[in-house]
């Protein structure tokens, strides 16, 4: 008996080029997350500012991202997904340069808020663009590429920070007389160097096609079909995509109208908000923003050891993300998430327990704590990091997708800002170990949310997910 199951046509290299270039926004996102981890101590020393002001330096970028997200829906709807990504690249370039030349903490905080606008626009638009242009069978992997780029950006920033803080000397660039311009440990170079990859992303995005689903939304069917043809998709696959997109657009509503009139759309927005809250409350960004301080708590007192520790964190983050890319379209979103929550919860509880012990008397406990921290990173990078972005890019109807992703992504940045802006205070008031125990307990609770509300969307078209949602099916069943 022969197997008559059709073999999917091999994807054209242009599909991977589009996915890689569209995901470069994640690289800049990661660079700006990672760079502050190594620079914040040097900035504090250079400007002689308190921990509370440093929390503002860290969190101002995140509040800027909230604002950037809120305007992203308008930008991406009017200018297209590609146009919004180009705008974010320009803001990345300008914001990075202003950060590098800030003469005091006040302007630095304002400059990071401005830079955050670019991150908000990029974090909104890039996953949305990738979800709308990707062939259905690799959609999860393509969106996960965005998260992979974030992790690569973080590790590149960690490596750059380590080199600039310990080995590089830029006195020759301007002469000894201007040494103070660069600040302690070359932190200005750390912040300004992000402008270079931002410029390269701008050039790359110029060659990308527009999202075909956005083109359909604007009544440009011929252009949309030409995008699918440019990607060398099979004719029958293009025909199926066109039929499903046109079917989903028969009820023409804008996002605000859908939000007001359609309770099913509001359910999807509630799910997106919940998912983004969960991603941030896993505790990942307290590690990314404050890794050197965590290594200091664990007993690594030298700046060089702390920064090399952050590099190890970053490399672990990158490598573990490949787990999600490899399996998200094979075994599904939810099984990976359950495994991730188990790993993250146990690892965070282990870190908290070890930090509550006397690390000064038993230095080996600090090494064990860092080992548990790296296991947490693996758990996050293979699950909540990429997969929550994947699900949030899939669950909203096309006509309301801009608004839905605006709500969910803005929530991500609001909670991100709260987490980043309170961690040092939590350590001071609640204690080192108890802070990590808190995050460990939260990871255990998140399993319940996934069991009750989150759908499995593997292998289901965006239009089918939309039809299930708007027909009133339970949220956990809209991927069937």
Residue pairs with C-beta under 8 A, 6 or more apart in sequence:
8 137
9 233
9 234
9 237
11 135
11 138
12 231
12 232
12 233
14 230
14 231
14 232
15 134
15 135
15 138
15 231
15 232
18 133
18 208
18 209
18 231
19 130
19 134
19 142
19 145
20 145
21 201
21 204
21 205
21 207
21 208
22 85
22 126
22 129
22 130
22 133
22 146
22 205
22 208
23 126
23 130
23 142
23 145
23 146
23 148
23 149
24 149
24 197
24 200
24 201
24 204
24 205
25 85
25 88
25 89
25 122
25 123
25 125
25 126
25 146
25 149
25 201
26 122
26 126
26 145
26 146
26 147
26 148
26 149
26 150
26 153
27 149
27 150
27 152
27 153
27 156
27 197
27 201
28 88
28 89
28 92
28 118
28 119
28 122
28 153
28 194
28 197
28 198
28 201
29 119
29 122
29 123
29 149
29 150
29 153
30 149
30 150
30 151
30 152
30 153
30 154
30 155
30 156
30 157
31 153
31 154
31 156
31 157
31 194
31 197
32 61
32 96
32 115
32 119
32 153
32 157
32 194
33 150
33 153
33 154
33 157
33 285
33 288
33 289
34 153
34 154
34 155
34 156
34 157
34 158
34 161
34 288
34 310
34 314
35 157
35 160
35 161
35 190
35 191
35 194
36 57
36 58
36 61
36 289
37 157
37 158
37 161
37 288
37 289
37 290
37 291
37 292
37 310
38 157
38 158
38 160
38 161
38 162
38 164
38 165
38 190
38 292
38 307
38 310
39 161
39 185
39 187
39 190
39 191
40 54
40 57
40 58
40 289
40 290
40 292
41 292
41 293
41 303
42 165
42 183
42 184
42 185
42 186
42 187
42 190
43 49
43 54
43 57
43 105
43 108
43 183
43 187
44 50
44 51
44 53
44 54
45 184
45 185
46 183
46 184
46 187
47 53
47 104
47 105
47 108
49 57
49 105
51 424
51 428
52 424
52 425
53 105
54 424
55 420
55 421
55 422
55 423
55 424
55 425
56 105
56 109
56 421
57 105
57 108
57 109
57 112
58 289
58 420
58 421
59 417
59 418
59 420
59 421
60 109
60 110
60 112
60 113
60 116
61 112
61 113
61 115
61 116
61 119
62 116
62 413
62 416
62 417
62 420
62 421
63 113
63 116
63 413
63 417
64 112
64 113
64 114
64 115
64 116
64 117
64 119
64 120
65 116
65 117
65 119
65 120
65 123
65 413
65 416
65 417
66 116
66 120
66 410
66 413
66 414
66 417
67 113
67 116
67 117
67 120
68 88
68 91
68 116
68 117
68 118
68 119
68 120
68 121
68 122
68 124
68 413
69 120
69 121
69 123
69 124
69 406
69 409
69 410
69 412
69 413
70 120
70 406
70 410
71 117
71 120
71 121
72 84
72 120
72 121
72 124
72 125
72 402
72 405
72 406
72 409
73 124
73 255
73 402
73 403
73 405
73 406
74 402
75 83
75 84
75 87
75 121
75 125
76 83
76 84
76 124
76 125
76 128
76 214
76 402
77 402
79 87
80 210
80 211
80 214
81 125
81 128
81 129
81 132
81 210
81 211
81 214
82 129
82 205
82 208
82 209
82 210
82 211
84 121
84 124
84 125
85 121
85 122
85 125
85 126
85 129
85 201
85 205
85 208
86 202
86 205
86 206
87 121
88 118
88 119
88 121
88 122
88 125
89 118
89 198
89 199
89 201
89 202
89 205
90 118
90 202
91 114
91 115
91 117
91 118
91 121
92 115
92 118
92 122
92 194
92 195
92 198
92 201
93 195
93 198
93 199
93 202
94 114
95 111
95 112
95 114
95 115
95 116
95 117
95 118
96 115
96 191
96 192
96 193
96 194
96 195
96 198
97 192
97 195
98 107
98 111
98 114
98 115
99 108
99 111
99 112
99 115
99 191
99 192
100 188
100 189
100 191
100 192
100 195
101 188
101 192
102 108
102 111
116 413
118 198
119 413
120 409
120 410
120 413
123 409
123 412
123 413
124 405
124 406
124 409
126 146
127 143
127 146
127 389
127 390
127 392
127 393
127 405
128 211
128 393
128 401
128 402
128 405
129 211
130 139
130 142
130 143
130 145
130 146
130 393
131 139
131 142
131 143
131 390
131 393
131 394
131 462
132 211
132 212
132 213
132 214
132 401
132 462
133 209
133 211
133 212
133 213
133 227
133 231
134 142
134 143
135 231
135 233
135 237
136 241
136 459
136 461
136 462
137 329
137 459
138 329
139 329
139 390
139 394
139 462
140 328
140 329
140 333
140 387
140 390
140 458
141 325
141 328
141 329
143 386
143 389
143 390
143 393
144 321
144 324
144 325
144 328
144 386
144 387
144 389
144 390
145 325
146 386
146 389
147 321
147 324
147 381
147 385
147 386
147 389
148 318
148 321
148 322
148 325
148 386
150 385
151 314
151 317
151 318
151 321
151 381
151 385
152 318
154 288
154 314
154 317
154 318
155 311
155 314
155 315
155 317
155 318
156 314
157 190
157 314
158 291
158 307
158 310
158 311
158 313
158 314
159 311
159 314
160 190
160 193
161 190
161 307
161 310
162 304
162 307
162 308
162 310
162 311
164 185
164 186
164 187
164 189
164 190
165 185
165 186
165 190
165 303
165 304
165 307
166 303
166 304
166 307
168 186
168 189
169 186
170 182
170 186
170 189
171 179
171 182
173 182
174 181
174 182
181 188
182 188
182 189
209 227
209 230
209 231
210 223
210 227
211 227
212 223
212 224
212 225
212 227
212 228
212 241
212 245
213 224
213 245
213 398
213 462
215 221
215 223
215 224
215 227
216 224
216 245
216 246
216 249
216 398
217 249
217 398
217 399
221 242
224 242
224 245
225 238
225 242
228 237
228 238
228 241
228 242
229 238
233 241
244 461
244 462
244 463
244 464
245 398
245 463
247 463
247 467
248 397
248 398
248 399
248 462
248 463
248 466
248 467
249 398
249 399
251 399
252 399
253 261
253 262
253 399
253 400
254 399
254 400
254 403
255 399
255 400
255 401
255 402
255 403
255 404
255 406
256 403
258 265
258 397
258 399
258 400
258 403
259 265
259 266
259 269
259 400
259 403
262 400
262 470
264 469
264 470
264 471
264 472
265 396
265 397
265 400
265 404
265 469
265 470
267 469
267 475
268 395
268 396
268 397
268 404
268 469
268 475
269 396
269 403
269 404
269 407
269 408
271 395
271 453
271 454
271 475
272 392
272 395
272 396
272 404
272 405
272 407
272 408
272 411
273 407
273 408
273 411
274 449
274 453
275 388
275 391
275 392
275 408
275 454
276 388
276 392
276 408
276 409
276 411
276 412
276 415
277 411
277 415
278 384
278 388
278 446
278 449
279 384
279 385
279 388
279 412
280 412
280 415
280 416
280 419
281 415
281 419
281 439
281 442
281 446
282 344
282 380
282 384
282 439
282 442
282 443
282 446
283 344
283 348
283 376
283 419
283 436
283 439
283 440
283 442
283 443
284 377
284 380
284 384
284 385
285 416
285 419
285 420
286 294
286 419
286 420
286 423
286 435
286 439
287 294
287 313
287 373
287 376
287 377
288 313
289 420
289 423
290 423
290 424
291 306
291 309
291 310
291 313
292 303
292 306
292 307
292 309
292 310
293 306
293 424
293 427
294 373
295 305
295 306
295 309
295 310
295 370
296 306
297 355
297 359
297 366
297 427
297 432
298 355
298 359
298 366
298 367
298 369
298 370
299 359
299 360
299 363
299 366
299 367
300 306
300 309
300 366
300 370
309 370
312 374
313 373
313 374
313 377
316 374
316 377
316 378
316 381
317 377
317 380
317 381
317 385
318 381
319 381
320 377
320 378
320 379
320 380
320 381
320 382
321 381
321 382
321 385
321 386
323 336
323 378
323 381
323 382
324 336
324 381
324 382
324 383
324 385
324 386
324 387
325 386
327 336
328 336
328 386
328 387
328 390
328 458
329 458
329 459
331 458
332 456
332 458
333 387
333 390
333 391
333 454
333 456
333 457
333 458
334 450
334 454
334 456
336 382
336 383
336 387
337 383
337 384
337 387
337 450
337 454
338 447
338 450
339 379
339 382
339 383
340 379
340 380
340 382
340 383
340 384
340 387
341 379
341 383
341 384
341 443
341 444
341 446
341 447
341 450
342 379
342 447
343 375
343 376
343 378
343 379
343 382
343 383
344 376
344 379
344 380
344 383
344 384
344 440
344 443
345 440
345 441
345 443
345 444
346 375
346 440
347 372
347 373
347 375
347 376
347 379
347 440
348 372
348 376
348 436
348 437
348 439
348 440
348 443
349 436
349 437
349 440
349 441
350 368
350 369
350 372
350 375
350 440
351 369
351 372
351 373
351 376
351 433
351 436
351 440
352 433
352 434
352 435
352 436
352 437
352 438
352 439
352 440
353 433
353 437
354 365
354 366
354 368
354 369
354 372
354 433
355 369
355 432
355 433
355 436
356 431
356 432
356 433
356 434
356 437
357 365
357 433
358 365
359 365
359 366
359 369
390 457
391 454
391 455
391 457
392 405
392 408
392 409
393 405
394 457
394 462
394 465
395 404
395 455
395 457
395 465
395 469
395 478
396 403
396 404
396 405
396 466
397 404
397 466
397 469
397 470
398 462
398 463
398 466
423 435
426 435
426 438
427 435
430 438
452 476
453 475
453 476
454 475
454 476
455 465
455 475
455 476
455 477
455 478
455 479
455 480
456 479
456 480
457 465
457 478
457 479
458 479
460 479
460 480
465 478
465 479
468 477
468 478
468 479
468 480
469 475
469 478
473 480
